Amino acid sequence: MENRRTTLADVARVAGVSRAAASRAINGRYGTSEEVRDHVRAVAAQLGFEPHAVARALATGRTSANRRERVQVLIVDPDPDAMAAKPFYGRVLTGALRAIGDQDISLEVRRVSTAPAVDADPPFGQILINMPGPASAAYARRSRTIALGRSAPGVAFVAPDNEGGGYQAAMHLVTTGRRRIGAVFGPPTPCAQERKAGFLRVMDGVARAVLSVDGDFTHARAYAATQELLARDPGLDAVFASCDVTAMGVLQALREAGRRVPQDVAVVGFDGSALAEAADLSSVYMPVEDEAAAAVHHLLDPALPAPGRLPTLLTVRGSS
């Protein structure tokens, strides 16, 4: 009989536990008792199971002395100032660094304007942001890959409940008596489209028309879009902004037009970033740091269940 390398599935089967539990036990992760950890590790030793170097790093805090494993955050964003202008990316890095902790694993960040050709020397794992579906699938064939936001079929992802967040924002505006509601939606990405769908689900349900303009998650576009909305309906009394950066452009345009917030026009954003807190902006909070941490954990330990969707929650402040 041909010898083959023992797999994690073999260890789980012999130990009588799930594959995820076996992985947690071997890597010293939370969620298993000391008794289960000892049992699984004993079975692994008996079968000669050898986990990947990065998986061993979760338990030992060390990777190979000859090569440091890399996890890359690959961001597709045409805005050259995106890293400074959009708090979302800083929150992603914060969560990823928390997950890596003191392990000897490097975190790389790369921003590109368009999806690049597949890297000839791919890192151990990649976290993809705003990557088009076909490109995501190509990356996933070369290395461990997870996307922040829904991507191509078969590509693992972690994302907030964008649709639920959009729904919360719309319900808040409708139930607080706003009747002439506008929106600056986002670009044609899954996360932006999900927020739009949730928002419009409420508006369709109450048979309320929405004046809307598609934006691109930038201050400049949101500023111009709000001017357009006011020109189309000077009596506008609420605006939903698809992210907090967008909301900053909305607020500036309203202020320059002499509209008081919230007395004349209510504004609700989406992200729950430090921008929202500083501007006293009502905003749908999404746990970006937790998303990024879950993505890193999944890269290092693919036996863990797919992260899926994380909850969102509207925080009401002075802007609405």
Buried (B, 14 or more C-beta within 10 A) or exposed (E): EEEEEBEBEBBBBBBEBEBBBBBBBBBEBEEBEEEBBEBBBEBBEEBEBEBBBBBBBBBEEEBEEEEEBBBBBBBBBEBEEBBEBBBBBBBBBBBBBEBBEEBBBBBEBEBEEEBEEEBEEBBBBBBBBBBBBEBBBBBBEBBBBBBBBBBBEEBBBBBBBBBBBBBBBBBBBBEEEBEBBBBBBBBEBBBBBBBBEBBBBBBEEEEBEBBBBBBBBBBBBBBBBBBEBBEEEEEBBBBBBBBBBBBBBBBBBBEEBEBEBBEBBBBBBBBBBEBBEEBEBBBBBBBBBBBBBBBBBBBBBBBBEEBEBBEBBBBEBEBB
